[in-house]
């Protein structure tokens, strides 16, 4: 079906299914009491997570700001709204999509280029309903492109959304106007999102199972609402909506060459068989020499978000992922021929073993292990190819970066090397890298680094 056919179908559905689902309910909940800024999310049995202690009605603004800072950190707001060379939260980070390039917004309280003029209702409407102030084509709401994960943030409580607003409005205004989005027609018209929203956007709180402990509920709130894990780790359909029946099963990251692996409770394909302390180490400290290290976009998530949260929250997050998520399958296919294994092993010995060791076990706090590293063998070979082509930053501060081999190894050699490390030492990956795959990734612009201003 052509893009025009899809568009026509969406617009017909809009008229059929009703206005409220398309336009959103901009009326916030009646209760607007601020919450206590405690560095932990909730531990109670029912409803949306709340702090362990309720704040008095006349809580000081500083308390609400502190709570908002914690929530904004957990939601990973700053890295996405900070372009290289510009101040944090001032926007301009690019996201390349099949429809063109999007740029993140300035969310400082600048009244000219940021959100300084937004009311509480407008801020709630943006995070909960994915709708900006003003209109599109005069009569349609100004829908936010779902590259901004409001589809997950819609699960946040009203109190927490207001705390995030209080924190953002406490920041110094930055006068920076990010570039305008550059999207092809008709996707440059926000009204086109109307049908997509009817089909795929269903705002509302998290549905907690009665059997979940307070810790698991807290972990669910972090994973599903604040951390929006499913936005990267879940496959998407042909209209780029998350396939809810395969949530957390692993997926290529939209606009980048990386692959977000399966993090469901599956013991074979996901993180269900990991020791809890290893998963906590991965999420909070960047990994260890057992299950490997976070790199690429996930390293940014660890560095600027998860590592800043209390370890108790990461314990809860790990407990939720390992105990309460549905196990998902990620089938793996392909085996190395003896000749391919010989070539890959020779390339590894000449280029990689000096740091990662002949056994693939790495060096503690210096070079991560490749043996047993799920980011190496999980899903397709994108992560290994991307790392070999473009290199990586240091695993830990003051460590040595991984050099790029894109100019010294050809496509055939990189494919052989990737297939070797994904299947050696008991790794359960598929030998699915091909020279054509490497060439395609060479021609894809590497993801922009997240550069933070002073």
N, C-alpha and C positions, 0 to 999 in steps of 0.2 A: 504494500500500500504506500502511495506517495505521501510526502509531508502534507500536501494540501488535503489528501484524503483523510489523514489522521486528524488534521485540524477541523475539517468539516464534521467528522464523527464526534469530536470533543464538543463542538459548539451545539450540536443536536442534543447530546447528552445533558448539556448545561440546562437547556430549556426543559428537559424531561424530568430531571432529578430534583429541581427546586433551587431556590435562591439562597437559602440560609447556609447550606453546605458550601456553596461557592464563595459567598461573600464573608463568611465567618461571623461570629457573634462577638462584636467589639465590646460588649458590656462585661466588665470584669466582675469577679465574685464580690459579694457584699462585704465580706470580712476583710479588713485592711489593717489588721494589727501587725506592727513590726515584730520580727522574731529576734531572739537572742543570738548574737554573733558568736556562737560557740564553734570551735574548729572541729566539729563532728556533725554528721548528718544524723538523722533521727534513729531512735531505738524504741519503737512502740509498735503495738500490734495492728492497728487499723488506720486506714486513711493515708493521705500523702505524708511523707516524712516531715517531721518538725523537730526543732531542737529539743534536747532533753529537758531544758528548763524554759518555761515561757517568760518572755520579757514583760516588764510592766508596760502599761499603756503609754506612759510618758517616757519610754526609753530614749536615751540620748541619741542624737543623730550619729555620733561617733560609733555607737554600737551597731547601728544599721549599716554604716559604711564598712565596718570591719567584717560584718557578715557578708556583705556584697563582694568585698575583695576576695574572700575565700571562695564564694560561689563562682565568681568570674574566673578565678584560677582553675577551679575544677572543670568549668565549661570550656577552658582553653581559648578564651576570647582573644587575648592579646596577640598570640602568634599569627592568627589569621587576619587580624586587623592592623598588622604592622608590616609595611613594605621595607625592603632593604634600603637603608640610607635615610629613613624617616622615623619620626618619633613613634613610640608605642601607641597603639589604639588609633592612629591617625589615618589608617586605611591605605588602600592602593595596592595590596598584594594581588597578583593576577592568578586566575584560574582558567586554564585553557580547556575548553569543552568542544565536543563535536559541532556545536552551534556557534562558536566564536569564543571570545575572551570576556570573562567577568572580572571585576575589580571589587575588592572589599571596601566597605564604607568607613568613613571617619566616624568613630563613635566617642570622640571626646566631646565635652560640653561646649564646643565652639558654636556660637549662634549663627555663624555665616556658612561654615562648611561641615559642621558636625550635627549633633543631636541636641544642642543646647536649648532649642525652642520646643522640644517635645514635652507633652504633658504625660502624666502617669498613664492615662488611657491610651495614648498613642504608643508609648513604650510597651505596654502590655499587648496591644494589638499587633505590634511587630514581632515580639517573641512568641506569643501564643498562637496568633492567627496568621502570621506571615504576611502582614499587610502594612505598608508604609503610609504616612500621611499623604494627602492629595489623591488625585485620581489618574486613571489611564483612559485615554479616549473619552474624556469628559465624564462618562457615566460608570466606568468600571473602577473598582478599588485598585490601588497601585500595588499589585502583588509582588512579593519578594521572590526572586529566583531561588529554588530549593537547594542551591549550592550552599546557602546559609542554612544550617540545620535546624530551622524552626520546627521541622517535622518531629524532632526530638525535644526541643525546648518547650513545645506545647504541653509537655508532661510536667513542667515545673509548676510549683505552687505560686499563687499570686504574691504571697509575702516574699518569696525568694526572688521573684522577678523585680519587685520593688526594691529589694536590697541591692540587687545588681545595678539598678538605675541609680540608687543613692551613691554607690561606689563610683560609677562612671562619671556622675556629675560632680564628684569631689576632685576629679583629676584636673590638671591644668589644661585649659582649652588650647588646641593646636589648630592654627589656620593652615589647613592643607586640603586642597580639593583633589581627590583621587581622579584618575582618568575615567572618562565615560565608558560604559560597557560597549563592546564592539561585537554585536551579534548579527547573524544573517537574518534576512526576512524569512518567515514572519515572526521568528522568535525574539526579535527586538521589540515586539509589541507585547507588553505585559499581560494584556487581556487574554492572550492565547493560553495563559496558565489556568484559565478558568476551568476548562475541562479536565486538565491534569489534577487539579485540586479536588474536583468532585470524585474522580476515580480513586485517588490515592492518598488524600490528606484527610485524616480523621483525628482532630485534636482531642485531647482528654488526658486524664491522669493515668498513671501506671495501674495495671490490674494485678494486685498482689494476691498470691495464693494464700489461703487461710493457714496452710501448714508452714509458711515461711517464718523463720525466726526474725527477730529485729535486725540482726546482722545482715541476713540475706535481703531483707527489705531495703536496708540502707545501701547495700551493694547494688541492688536493682535501680535505685534512684540515681546513683552515680553513673552506672553503665547506660541506662536507657534514656535518662533525661539530661543530666549535666554533661557527662563524658561523651554522649552520643556515639558510643562504640559501633553501633550497627550501621552508621552512615558510611563507614569505610570497610568494615568487615563483613558486610552482607552483599550478595549478588544483586544486580539490578536487572529489570526487565527491559524490553526494547524501547520503552518510553522513559527509561532511566529512573524509575521508581524502585525503591527497595522491595525485593521479593520476600514478603514477610514469612512465607513458608520455608525459606532457606536462611533466615536471619543468623548471622555470625558464622556462616559456613565458609567465609573467605571470599575475596573478590579483588580484581584489579582496581586500583585507586583511580577514580575519574580524573583525567587531565595529567596524570603522572605515569612514570614507567614502573612504579612499585606495585607490589601485591600485598594486600592485608590478609594474613593467614586465618585459618579456621580457629576461632577462640571459643567454640561451643564446649559443652561438657563431654563430647565424644572422647572416649579413652583411646581410640585408634587415630582419629583424624584431628581432634581438637586438643584442649588442655586438661581434659578430665583425668588423665593418668599422671599429670605432673604432681610432684610434691608441692603442697601448698606454699612452703617457704620459698621454693624456686620460682613459682609464679609471682609471689609478692616481690621477690628480688628483681624479677624482670620488669615489673610494672613500676616499682618504687625506686630502684637503684640502677636500672638499665641492664640488668641481667647478671649472670654468673657463668661459670665454666661447665654447667650441667646442661641447661636448656638453651644456652646462647644469650645473645644480647639484642637490644632494640637498636635499629638503625633506620636511616631514611626518615620518612615522616613520623614514624613511631618514636624515634629518638627525640624529636621535638616535643611530642606529647609527654614523654617521660621528663625531659629536662625542664619544661616550662609549666607543666600542670601536675602530673601524678606525683612527682618527687617532692612537690611543695605541699602535698596534703598530709595529714596525720597518717602514720602507718596503720592505725586502726581502721581507717577508711579503706586502705588498700587491702587489708585483711578481709574486710567485708566484700569488697569488689571481687576478690579472688574466690571467696566462698560462693558468691552468686554465680559467677561464670562456671565454676566446677560442679555445683550442686543443683542449680535451679534453671539453667538454660537447657533447651532441647538439644540433644546430640545431633549433629549434622555430619553428613558424609561429604568427603572431598576425594573422589576416586582419583587414583594415580595409575598411570600407564607408562610403558616404555622401559626397555632394559638396554644396557650397554653391550655392544659386541666386544670381543676380546681386543680387537684392534683399537676401537674407540677408548676402551679402558686404558690401554697401554699409552696412547697419546695423551689422554687427560692426566694420567699419573705423572708422566714426564713433564708436562707443562706445570703441574702443581709443584713438583719438586724444584723446578727451576725458578718459579716466580712467587710461590706462596709459603712453602714449608719453612722458610727462614723465620717467619713471624708466627704462623699458625701451627707450626710443628708438623712433622711427618705424619703424626697420628691424628692431626686435626683438632687437637685438644687445646690449642692456644696457650696464652700465658696470662695468669691471673692479673686482672686490673690493667693489662696492657693491650693484649690482642685477644679478641673473643674466639671461642671455640667454633669450629665448623661442624665437628662431629656432634650429633645430637641436637643441633641448632634448628629448631622448627622453622625459623625465618629463612633458612637455607633450603630445606627440603620441602616445606609446605607449599601446596599450590603449584602454579607453573613456575618457570625458571626466571621470571622477571627480576626478582630481587638480586640473584647472583649475577646475572648479566649486567644489570644496572650498576652494581658495585664494581665489577671488573672494568666496565667501560669508563666510568666517571670517578671512581675512588670514593672514599668516605672520610668524614671528619673523625677525630679521635674518639675512642670509646669512652674515655674519661678525661676530665680536664688535665691539660699539660701532657697528655699522651701523644703518641705518634699517629698521624693520619694514615689511612690506606691510600697508596698511590693509584693513579689511574693507569690502566693498561690498554686503553682504547687505541692509542697510537702505536703501541709496540706489538700487539697481537692482532691477527686478522680475524675475520668473522668465523672461519672454520675452527680456529684455535680456541676462541672464546667459548664457542658452543661446546667443544670437547671438554674444556676445563669446567664449565658450568655443570655439564652432565656428570663429570667425575665426582665433584665435591657433593653433589646431591644424592649420589648413590654409594659413595665410599664409607667405610667405618660403620656400617650398619644404618646409615641414613636411609629413610624410606621414601625418598623423592623419586620422581619420574625422570628418565633421561629424555626429556622432551625439547631441549634446546636445539635449534637448528641455525645454520649460517644465515638463512633468510630472516629468522627471528631477531638475530643480533643486528643485522643490517637495518631492519625496521626500527629497532630501538636506537641505533646510531642517528637515524634521521629524525627522531623525536627530540625536541628540545628538552634538556634535562630540567628537572624541577628547580625552581628558584630557591636558593638558600634563605633561611629566615634570619635576616640581619637585624639586630636590635640596636637602637640608638642609645647613647649614654643617658 
